Amino acid sequence: MGIVICTGICSYGMSGKLFHAPFLHAHPGYELSAIVERHNHDSKERYPEAKLYRSVEELCADTGLQLIVVNTPTHLHYEQAKLVLQSGKHLVIEKPFSTTVKEAEELTALAEKNKLFISVYQNRRYDGDYRAVKEVLQQGLLGELREVEIRYDRYRPTFGGKPHKEGNMPGAGIIYDLSPHLVDQAIQLFGFPRAMFADVWKMRDDVTAPDYFEILFYYNKLRVRLKATCIARESTYAYTLHGMKGSFLQQRSDMQEQQLLAGVKPSLESWCAAPSAPDGLLHTEINGEAVRKETTSSPGNYMGYYDDVYKALTGQGANPVPAADGIKNMRIIEAALQSVKERRVIELS
């Protein structure tokens, strides 16, 4: 590929092990040069050639690095992203961008001042199930849309043991953990809403942070509902779309995370199998005839994100998830919390 981008990762927890290190190691345009582990040395077993640092400060001081991935807990994003940018490195940052709009805007301004690149890691844009929804919409198979629901359901009825996820910390709670995926997809598909209403709630007794949300986006002729819960032992369709001509229902069926957990190595080519059974249902009208059929999504590939970042950094393409997208996401989170506090619809400019 010619240019090789030397890259470091700020953490080797679950996201580092699954979503970042395997892809940076497998992509020919990157060198996985350094990994931060504060106490352990697990990364050395799989990536012996990568330097092992004990702090983000040490990582940022490595003059050989050109790109750093901030994949630490949300409450650390602002501080560590600022270190990365001040050290002159390009930045990939996990969602959500930060804990506030103000912090995200400050980081964006710092990057622009130093002529550095920021991309917000939104891997769910590269899920096979989401791609199936995009394809149906691009083909215009449903007519003019009127109602959409996007869900992200889990079954975790008790505290998972991570205070930064479910405790009393800035950026904790499902509104910061899962809404960035759903909000990002809704904005990608339908644009930024004109107004919104939200319900953010804590349903489990042994957690501190909210573990349920429902957000309603208002468009001129469309309503989009985003929902997530932690007590769905039986899940429903993740995507439900109703238009004037037809409906499309799509399960959350992408298997990349499960395959990565099983140790499958990703690649630029298709590496994750398609669902073994139909995962969607299309009921519409094509050429004047009613059509009702089951559909099967194609495999997704998170490598697409890092390939798009590589192309952007080497002048071959656009930033796949620019900082502006991350700021929009933070605006929605802040508006959702305002809606809950004031118990009203929030107008969005």
Contacts in CASP RR format, 6 or more apart in sequence:
PFRMAT RR
TARGET T0000
AUTHOR 0000-0000-0000
METHOD contacts of the structure
MODEL  1
MGIVICTGICSYGMSGKLFHAPFLHAHPGYELSAIVERHNHDSKERYPEA
KLYRSVEELCADTGLQLIVVNTPTHLHYEQAKLVLQSGKHLVIEKPFSTT
VKEAEELTALAEKNKLFISVYQNRRYDGDYRAVKEVLQQGLLGELREVEI
RYDRYRPTFGGKPHKEGNMPGAGIIYDLSPHLVDQAIQLFGFPRAMFADV
WKMRDDVTAPDYFEILFYYNKLRVRLKATCIARESTYAYTLHGMKGSFLQ
QRSDMQEQQLLAGVKPSLESWCAAPSAPDGLLHTEINGEAVRKETTSSPG
NYMGYYDDVYKALTGQGANPVPAADGIKNMRIIEAALQSVKERRVIELS
1 28 0 8 1.000
1 29 0 8 1.000
1 310 0 8 1.000
2 29 0 8 1.000
3 29 0 8 1.000
3 314 0 8 1.000
4 28 0 8 1.000
4 29 0 8 1.000
4 30 0 8 1.000
4 31 0 8 1.000
5 29 0 8 1.000
5 30 0 8 1.000
5 31 0 8 1.000
5 66 0 8 1.000
5 67 0 8 1.000
5 310 0 8 1.000
5 313 0 8 1.000
5 314 0 8 1.000
6 30 0 8 1.000
6 31 0 8 1.000
6 33 0 8 1.000
6 64 0 8 1.000
6 65 0 8 1.000
6 66 0 8 1.000
6 67 0 8 1.000
7 24 0 8 1.000
7 30 0 8 1.000
7 31 0 8 1.000
7 32 0 8 1.000
7 33 0 8 1.000
7 34 0 8 1.000
7 65 0 8 1.000
7 66 0 8 1.000
7 67 0 8 1.000
7 68 0 8 1.000
7 69 0 8 1.000
8 24 0 8 1.000
8 32 0 8 1.000
8 33 0 8 1.000
8 34 0 8 1.000
8 35 0 8 1.000
8 36 0 8 1.000
8 50 0 8 1.000
8 59 0 8 1.000
8 62 0 8 1.000
8 65 0 8 1.000
8 67 0 8 1.000
8 68 0 8 1.000
8 69 0 8 1.000
9 16 0 8 1.000
9 20 0 8 1.000
9 21 0 8 1.000
9 24 0 8 1.000
9 32 0 8 1.000
9 34 0 8 1.000
9 35 0 8 1.000
9 36 0 8 1.000
9 68 0 8 1.000
9 69 0 8 1.000
9 71 0 8 1.000
10 36 0 8 1.000
10 56 0 8 1.000
10 59 0 8 1.000
10 68 0 8 1.000
10 69 0 8 1.000
10 70 0 8 1.000
10 71 0 8 1.000
10 72 0 8 1.000
10 80 0 8 1.000
11 36 0 8 1.000
11 37 0 8 1.000
11 71 0 8 1.000
11 72 0 8 1.000
12 21 0 8 1.000
12 35 0 8 1.000
12 36 0 8 1.000
12 37 0 8 1.000
12 40 0 8 1.000
12 42 0 8 1.000
12 43 0 8 1.000
13 71 0 8 1.000
15 71 0 8 1.000
15 94 0 8 1.000
16 69 0 8 1.000
16 71 0 8 1.000
17 42 0 8 1.000
18 257 0 8 1.000
18 260 0 8 1.000
18 261 0 8 1.000
19 71 0 8 1.000
19 121 0 8 1.000
19 123 0 8 1.000
19 260 0 8 1.000
19 302 0 8 1.000
20 69 0 8 1.000
20 71 0 8 1.000
20 121 0 8 1.000
21 32 0 8 1.000
21 35 0 8 1.000
21 43 0 8 1.000
21 46 0 8 1.000
21 47 0 8 1.000
22 260 0 8 1.000
22 265 0 8 1.000
22 266 0 8 1.000
23 266 0 8 1.000
23 302 0 8 1.000
23 303 0 8 1.000
23 305 0 8 1.000
23 306 0 8 1.000
24 30 0 8 1.000
24 32 0 8 1.000
24 69 0 8 1.000
24 306 0 8 1.000
25 32 0 8 1.000
25 47 0 8 1.000
26 265 0 8 1.000
26 266 0 8 1.000
26 267 0 8 1.000
26 268 0 8 1.000
26 303 0 8 1.000
27 268 0 8 1.000
27 303 0 8 1.000
27 306 0 8 1.000
27 307 0 8 1.000
27 310 0 8 1.000
29 310 0 8 1.000
30 67 0 8 1.000
30 306 0 8 1.000
30 310 0 8 1.000
32 47 0 8 1.000
32 49 0 8 1.000
32 50 0 8 1.000
33 50 0 8 1.000
33 51 0 8 1.000
33 62 0 8 1.000
33 64 0 8 1.000
33 65 0 8 1.000
34 50 0 8 1.000
34 51 0 8 1.000
34 52 0 8 1.000
34 53 0 8 1.000
34 59 0 8 1.000
34 62 0 8 1.000
34 65 0 8 1.000
35 43 0 8 1.000
35 47 0 8 1.000
35 50 0 8 1.000
35 51 0 8 1.000
35 52 0 8 1.000
35 53 0 8 1.000
36 53 0 8 1.000
36 54 0 8 1.000
36 55 0 8 1.000
36 56 0 8 1.000
36 58 0 8 1.000
36 59 0 8 1.000
37 43 0 8 1.000
37 52 0 8 1.000
37 53 0 8 1.000
37 54 0 8 1.000
38 54 0 8 1.000
38 55 0 8 1.000
39 54 0 8 1.000
41 52 0 8 1.000
43 50 0 8 1.000
43 52 0 8 1.000
44 50 0 8 1.000
44 52 0 8 1.000
51 62 0 8 1.000
53 59 0 8 1.000
53 62 0 8 1.000
56 72 0 8 1.000
56 80 0 8 1.000
56 83 0 8 1.000
56 84 0 8 1.000
57 83 0 8 1.000
59 65 0 8 1.000
59 68 0 8 1.000
60 68 0 8 1.000
60 83 0 8 1.000
60 84 0 8 1.000
60 86 0 8 1.000
60 87 0 8 1.000
60 89 0 8 1.000
61 87 0 8 1.000
65 89 0 8 1.000
66 89 0 8 1.000
66 90 0 8 1.000
66 313 0 8 1.000
67 89 0 8 1.000
67 90 0 8 1.000
67 91 0 8 1.000
67 92 0 8 1.000
67 117 0 8 1.000
67 313 0 8 1.000
68 84 0 8 1.000
68 87 0 8 1.000
68 89 0 8 1.000
68 90 0 8 1.000
68 91 0 8 1.000
68 92 0 8 1.000
69 92 0 8 1.000
69 93 0 8 1.000
69 94 0 8 1.000
69 121 0 8 1.000
70 76 0 8 1.000
70 77 0 8 1.000
70 80 0 8 1.000
70 81 0 8 1.000
70 84 0 8 1.000
70 91 0 8 1.000
70 92 0 8 1.000
70 93 0 8 1.000
70 94 0 8 1.000
71 93 0 8 1.000
71 94 0 8 1.000
71 121 0 8 1.000
72 80 0 8 1.000
72 94 0 8 1.000
73 164 0 8 1.000
73 165 0 8 1.000
73 169 0 8 1.000
73 171 0 8 1.000
74 94 0 8 1.000
74 96 0 8 1.000
74 98 0 8 1.000
74 99 0 8 1.000
74 164 0 8 1.000
74 170 0 8 1.000
74 171 0 8 1.000
74 172 0 8 1.000
74 176 0 8 1.000
75 99 0 8 1.000
75 164 0 8 1.000
75 169 0 8 1.000
75 170 0 8 1.000
75 171 0 8 1.000
75 172 0 8 1.000
77 93 0 8 1.000
77 94 0 8 1.000
77 96 0 8 1.000
77 97 0 8 1.000
77 98 0 8 1.000
77 99 0 8 1.000
77 103 0 8 1.000
78 98 0 8 1.000
78 99 0 8 1.000
78 103 0 8 1.000
78 106 0 8 1.000
78 107 0 8 1.000
81 91 0 8 1.000
81 93 0 8 1.000
81 98 0 8 1.000
81 107 0 8 1.000
81 118 0 8 1.000
82 106 0 8 1.000
82 107 0 8 1.000
82 110 0 8 1.000
84 91 0 8 1.000
85 91 0 8 1.000
85 107 0 8 1.000
85 110 0 8 1.000
85 111 0 8 1.000
85 114 0 8 1.000
85 116 0 8 1.000
85 118 0 8 1.000
86 110 0 8 1.000
86 114 0 8 1.000
88 114 0 8 1.000
88 116 0 8 1.000
89 116 0 8 1.000
90 116 0 8 1.000
90 117 0 8 1.000
90 118 0 8 1.000
90 313 0 8 1.000
91 107 0 8 1.000
91 111 0 8 1.000
91 116 0 8 1.000
91 117 0 8 1.000
91 118 0 8 1.000
91 119 0 8 1.000
92 118 0 8 1.000
92 119 0 8 1.000
92 120 0 8 1.000
92 121 0 8 1.000
92 309 0 8 1.000
93 107 0 8 1.000
93 118 0 8 1.000
93 119 0 8 1.000
93 120 0 8 1.000
93 121 0 8 1.000
94 120 0 8 1.000
94 121 0 8 1.000
95 120 0 8 1.000
95 121 0 8 1.000
95 122 0 8 1.000
95 180 0 8 1.000
95 181 0 8 1.000
95 184 0 8 1.000
95 326 0 8 1.000
95 329 0 8 1.000
96 171 0 8 1.000
96 176 0 8 1.000
96 180 0 8 1.000
96 326 0 8 1.000
96 329 0 8 1.000
96 330 0 8 1.000
96 333 0 8 1.000
97 103 0 8 1.000
97 104 0 8 1.000
97 107 0 8 1.000
97 120 0 8 1.000
97 323 0 8 1.000
97 326 0 8 1.000
97 327 0 8 1.000
97 329 0 8 1.000
97 330 0 8 1.000
98 104 0 8 1.000
98 107 0 8 1.000
98 330 0 8 1.000
99 170 0 8 1.000
99 171 0 8 1.000
99 176 0 8 1.000
100 330 0 8 1.000
100 334 0 8 1.000
101 327 0 8 1.000
101 330 0 8 1.000
101 331 0 8 1.000
101 334 0 8 1.000
104 323 0 8 1.000
104 326 0 8 1.000
104 327 0 8 1.000
104 330 0 8 1.000
105 327 0 8 1.000
107 118 0 8 1.000
107 323 0 8 1.000
108 118 0 8 1.000
108 323 0 8 1.000
108 324 0 8 1.000
108 327 0 8 1.000
110 116 0 8 1.000
111 117 0 8 1.000
111 118 0 8 1.000
111 323 0 8 1.000
117 312 0 8 1.000
117 313 0 8 1.000
117 319 0 8 1.000
118 322 0 8 1.000
118 323 0 8 1.000
119 309 0 8 1.000
119 312 0 8 1.000
119 319 0 8 1.000
119 320 0 8 1.000
119 321 0 8 1.000
119 322 0 8 1.000
119 323 0 8 1.000
120 321 0 8 1.000
120 322 0 8 1.000
120 323 0 8 1.000
120 325 0 8 1.000
120 326 0 8 1.000
120 329 0 8 1.000
121 305 0 8 1.000
121 321 0 8 1.000
122 180 0 8 1.000
122 181 0 8 1.000
122 184 0 8 1.000
122 305 0 8 1.000
122 320 0 8 1.000
122 321 0 8 1.000
122 325 0 8 1.000
123 302 0 8 1.000
123 305 0 8 1.000
124 130 0 8 1.000
124 181 0 8 1.000
124 184 0 8 1.000
124 185 0 8 1.000
125 184 0 8 1.000
125 185 0 8 1.000
125 188 0 8 1.000
125 305 0 8 1.000
125 320 0 8 1.000
125 321 0 8 1.000
126 300 0 8 1.000
126 301 0 8 1.000
126 302 0 8 1.000
126 303 0 8 1.000
126 304 0 8 1.000
126 305 0 8 1.000
127 252 0 8 1.000
127 254 0 8 1.000
127 256 0 8 1.000
127 300 0 8 1.000
128 253 0 8 1.000
128 254 0 8 1.000
128 297 0 8 1.000
128 298 0 8 1.000
128 299 0 8 1.000
128 300 0 8 1.000
129 238 0 8 1.000
129 239 0 8 1.000
129 250 0 8 1.000
129 251 0 8 1.000
129 252 0 8 1.000
129 253 0 8 1.000
129 254 0 8 1.000
129 279 0 8 1.000
129 297 0 8 1.000
130 185 0 8 1.000
130 239 0 8 1.000
130 254 0 8 1.000
131 297 0 8 1.000
131 298 0 8 1.000
131 300 0 8 1.000
132 250 0 8 1.000
132 279 0 8 1.000
132 280 0 8 1.000
132 295 0 8 1.000
132 297 0 8 1.000
132 298 0 8 1.000
133 189 0 8 1.000
133 239 0 8 1.000
133 241 0 8 1.000
133 248 0 8 1.000
133 250 0 8 1.000
134 189 0 8 1.000
136 142 0 8 1.000
136 241 0 8 1.000
136 248 0 8 1.000
136 282 0 8 1.000
137 145 0 8 1.000
137 189 0 8 1.000
137 241 0 8 1.000
141 245 0 8 1.000
141 246 0 8 1.000
141 248 0 8 1.000
141 282 0 8 1.000
141 284 0 8 1.000
141 286 0 8 1.000
142 241 0 8 1.000
142 242 0 8 1.000
142 243 0 8 1.000
142 244 0 8 1.000
142 245 0 8 1.000
142 246 0 8 1.000
142 247 0 8 1.000
142 248 0 8 1.000
142 284 0 8 1.000
143 243 0 8 1.000
143 244 0 8 1.000
143 245 0 8 1.000
143 246 0 8 1.000
143 284 0 8 1.000
144 221 0 8 1.000
144 243 0 8 1.000
144 244 0 8 1.000
144 245 0 8 1.000
145 190 0 8 1.000
145 222 0 8 1.000
145 241 0 8 1.000
145 242 0 8 1.000
145 243 0 8 1.000
145 244 0 8 1.000
146 221 0 8 1.000
146 222 0 8 1.000
146 223 0 8 1.000
146 242 0 8 1.000
146 243 0 8 1.000
146 244 0 8 1.000
147 222 0 8 1.000
147 223 0 8 1.000
147 225 0 8 1.000
147 240 0 8 1.000
147 241 0 8 1.000
147 242 0 8 1.000
147 243 0 8 1.000
148 186 0 8 1.000
148 189 0 8 1.000
148 190 0 8 1.000
148 222 0 8 1.000
148 223 0 8 1.000
148 224 0 8 1.000
148 225 0 8 1.000
148 239 0 8 1.000
148 240 0 8 1.000
148 241 0 8 1.000
148 242 0 8 1.000
149 224 0 8 1.000
149 225 0 8 1.000
149 226 0 8 1.000
149 227 0 8 1.000
149 239 0 8 1.000
149 240 0 8 1.000
150 182 0 8 1.000
150 185 0 8 1.000
150 186 0 8 1.000
150 224 0 8 1.000
150 225 0 8 1.000
150 226 0 8 1.000
150 227 0 8 1.000
150 238 0 8 1.000
150 239 0 8 1.000
151 182 0 8 1.000
151 226 0 8 1.000
151 227 0 8 1.000
151 228 0 8 1.000
151 235 0 8 1.000
151 236 0 8 1.000
151 237 0 8 1.000
151 238 0 8 1.000
151 239 0 8 1.000
151 252 0 8 1.000
152 178 0 8 1.000
152 181 0 8 1.000
152 182 0 8 1.000
152 227 0 8 1.000
152 228 0 8 1.000
152 238 0 8 1.000
152 252 0 8 1.000
153 227 0 8 1.000
153 228 0 8 1.000
153 229 0 8 1.000
153 232 0 8 1.000
153 235 0 8 1.000
153 236 0 8 1.000
153 238 0 8 1.000
153 252 0 8 1.000
154 228 0 8 1.000
154 229 0 8 1.000
154 230 0 8 1.000
154 232 0 8 1.000
155 230 0 8 1.000
155 231 0 8 1.000
155 232 0 8 1.000
155 233 0 8 1.000
156 230 0 8 1.000
156 231 0 8 1.000
157 204 0 8 1.000
157 230 0 8 1.000
157 231 0 8 1.000
158 204 0 8 1.000
158 206 0 8 1.000
159 166 0 8 1.000
159 204 0 8 1.000
159 206 0 8 1.000
159 207 0 8 1.000
160 166 0 8 1.000
163 169 0 8 1.000
163 172 0 8 1.000
164 171 0 8 1.000
164 172 0 8 1.000
165 172 0 8 1.000
165 173 0 8 1.000
165 177 0 8 1.000
165 209 0 8 1.000
166 172 0 8 1.000
166 173 0 8 1.000
166 207 0 8 1.000
166 208 0 8 1.000
166 209 0 8 1.000
166 211 0 8 1.000
167 173 0 8 1.000
167 207 0 8 1.000
167 208 0 8 1.000
167 209 0 8 1.000
168 208 0 8 1.000
168 209 0 8 1.000
169 209 0 8 1.000
171 209 0 8 1.000
172 208 0 8 1.000
172 209 0 8 1.000
173 209 0 8 1.000
173 210 0 8 1.000
173 211 0 8 1.000
174 209 0 8 1.000
174 210 0 8 1.000
174 211 0 8 1.000
174 212 0 8 1.000
174 213 0 8 1.000
174 228 0 8 1.000
174 230 0 8 1.000
175 200 0 8 1.000
175 210 0 8 1.000
175 213 0 8 1.000
175 333 0 8 1.000
175 336 0 8 1.000
175 337 0 8 1.000
176 333 0 8 1.000
178 213 0 8 1.000
178 228 0 8 1.000
179 213 0 8 1.000
179 215 0 8 1.000
179 226 0 8 1.000
179 228 0 8 1.000
179 332 0 8 1.000
179 333 0 8 1.000
179 336 0 8 1.000
180 326 0 8 1.000
180 329 0 8 1.000
180 333 0 8 1.000
182 215 0 8 1.000
182 226 0 8 1.000
182 227 0 8 1.000
182 228 0 8 1.000
183 215 0 8 1.000
183 226 0 8 1.000
183 328 0 8 1.000
183 329 0 8 1.000
183 332 0 8 1.000
183 333 0 8 1.000
184 321 0 8 1.000
184 325 0 8 1.000
184 326 0 8 1.000
184 329 0 8 1.000
186 193 0 8 1.000
186 217 0 8 1.000
186 224 0 8 1.000
186 226 0 8 1.000
187 193 0 8 1.000
187 325 0 8 1.000
187 328 0 8 1.000
187 329 0 8 1.000
187 332 0 8 1.000
190 217 0 8 1.000
190 219 0 8 1.000
190 222 0 8 1.000
190 224 0 8 1.000
191 219 0 8 1.000
192 328 0 8 1.000
192 348 0 8 1.000
193 217 0 8 1.000
193 218 0 8 1.000
193 219 0 8 1.000
193 224 0 8 1.000
193 348 0 8 1.000
194 218 0 8 1.000
194 219 0 8 1.000
194 220 0 8 1.000
194 347 0 8 1.000
194 348 0 8 1.000
195 217 0 8 1.000
195 218 0 8 1.000
195 345 0 8 1.000
195 346 0 8 1.000
195 347 0 8 1.000
195 348 0 8 1.000
196 215 0 8 1.000
196 216 0 8 1.000
196 217 0 8 1.000
196 218 0 8 1.000
196 332 0 8 1.000
196 335 0 8 1.000
196 336 0 8 1.000
196 339 0 8 1.000
196 345 0 8 1.000
196 346 0 8 1.000
196 348 0 8 1.000
197 215 0 8 1.000
197 216 0 8 1.000
197 218 0 8 1.000
197 339 0 8 1.000
197 344 0 8 1.000
197 345 0 8 1.000
197 346 0 8 1.000
198 213 0 8 1.000
198 214 0 8 1.000
198 215 0 8 1.000
198 216 0 8 1.000
198 335 0 8 1.000
198 336 0 8 1.000
198 337 0 8 1.000
198 339 0 8 1.000
198 340 0 8 1.000
198 346 0 8 1.000
199 212 0 8 1.000
199 213 0 8 1.000
199 214 0 8 1.000
199 215 0 8 1.000
199 340 0 8 1.000
200 210 0 8 1.000
200 212 0 8 1.000
200 213 0 8 1.000
200 336 0 8 1.000
200 337 0 8 1.000
200 340 0 8 1.000
201 210 0 8 1.000
201 211 0 8 1.000
201 212 0 8 1.000
201 213 0 8 1.000
202 208 0 8 1.000
202 209 0 8 1.000
202 210 0 8 1.000
202 211 0 8 1.000
202 212 0 8 1.000
203 211 0 8 1.000
203 212 0 8 1.000
203 229 0 8 1.000
203 230 0 8 1.000
203 231 0 8 1.000
204 211 0 8 1.000
204 230 0 8 1.000
204 231 0 8 1.000
211 229 0 8 1.000
211 230 0 8 1.000
212 228 0 8 1.000
212 229 0 8 1.000
212 230 0 8 1.000
213 226 0 8 1.000
213 227 0 8 1.000
213 228 0 8 1.000
213 336 0 8 1.000
214 225 0 8 1.000
214 226 0 8 1.000
214 227 0 8 1.000
215 225 0 8 1.000
215 226 0 8 1.000
215 227 0 8 1.000
215 332 0 8 1.000
215 336 0 8 1.000
216 223 0 8 1.000
216 224 0 8 1.000
216 225 0 8 1.000
216 226 0 8 1.000
217 223 0 8 1.000
217 224 0 8 1.000
217 225 0 8 1.000
217 226 0 8 1.000
218 345 0 8 1.000
235 251 0 8 1.000
235 252 0 8 1.000
237 249 0 8 1.000
237 250 0 8 1.000
237 251 0 8 1.000
237 280 0 8 1.000
238 250 0 8 1.000
238 251 0 8 1.000
238 252 0 8 1.000
239 248 0 8 1.000
239 249 0 8 1.000
239 250 0 8 1.000
239 252 0 8 1.000
240 247 0 8 1.000
240 248 0 8 1.000
240 249 0 8 1.000
241 247 0 8 1.000
241 248 0 8 1.000
241 249 0 8 1.000
245 284 0 8 1.000
245 285 0 8 1.000
246 283 0 8 1.000
246 284 0 8 1.000
246 285 0 8 1.000
247 281 0 8 1.000
247 282 0 8 1.000
247 283 0 8 1.000
247 284 0 8 1.000
248 280 0 8 1.000
248 281 0 8 1.000
248 282 0 8 1.000
248 283 0 8 1.000
248 284 0 8 1.000
249 280 0 8 1.000
249 281 0 8 1.000
250 279 0 8 1.000
250 280 0 8 1.000
250 295 0 8 1.000
250 297 0 8 1.000
251 275 0 8 1.000
251 279 0 8 1.000
251 280 0 8 1.000
253 275 0 8 1.000
253 279 0 8 1.000
253 297 0 8 1.000
254 272 0 8 1.000
254 297 0 8 1.000
254 299 0 8 1.000
254 300 0 8 1.000
255 272 0 8 1.000
255 273 0 8 1.000
255 275 0 8 1.000
255 299 0 8 1.000
256 266 0 8 1.000
256 272 0 8 1.000
256 299 0 8 1.000
256 300 0 8 1.000
256 301 0 8 1.000
256 302 0 8 1.000
259 271 0 8 1.000
259 272 0 8 1.000
259 273 0 8 1.000
260 266 0 8 1.000
264 271 0 8 1.000
264 272 0 8 1.000
265 271 0 8 1.000
266 272 0 8 1.000
266 301 0 8 1.000
266 302 0 8 1.000
266 303 0 8 1.000
267 303 0 8 1.000
268 301 0 8 1.000
268 303 0 8 1.000
268 304 0 8 1.000
268 307 0 8 1.000
270 299 0 8 1.000
270 300 0 8 1.000
270 301 0 8 1.000
271 299 0 8 1.000
271 301 0 8 1.000
271 303 0 8 1.000
272 299 0 8 1.000
272 300 0 8 1.000
272 301 0 8 1.000
273 299 0 8 1.000
274 296 0 8 1.000
274 297 0 8 1.000
274 298 0 8 1.000
274 299 0 8 1.000
275 296 0 8 1.000
275 297 0 8 1.000
277 296 0 8 1.000
278 294 0 8 1.000
278 295 0 8 1.000
278 296 0 8 1.000
279 295 0 8 1.000
279 296 0 8 1.000
279 297 0 8 1.000
280 294 0 8 1.000
280 295 0 8 1.000
280 296 0 8 1.000
280 297 0 8 1.000
281 292 0 8 1.000
281 293 0 8 1.000
281 294 0 8 1.000
281 295 0 8 1.000
282 291 0 8 1.000
282 292 0 8 1.000
282 293 0 8 1.000
282 294 0 8 1.000
282 295 0 8 1.000
283 290 0 8 1.000
283 291 0 8 1.000
283 292 0 8 1.000
284 290 0 8 1.000
284 291 0 8 1.000
285 291 0 8 1.000
304 320 0 8 1.000
305 320 0 8 1.000
305 321 0 8 1.000
308 317 0 8 1.000
308 318 0 8 1.000
308 319 0 8 1.000
308 320 0 8 1.000
309 319 0 8 1.000
309 320 0 8 1.000
310 316 0 8 1.000
311 317 0 8 1.000
312 318 0 8 1.000
312 319 0 8 1.000
312 320 0 8 1.000
331 348 0 8 1.000
335 346 0 8 1.000
335 348 0 8 1.000
338 346 0 8 1.000
339 345 0 8 1.000
339 346 0 8 1.000
END
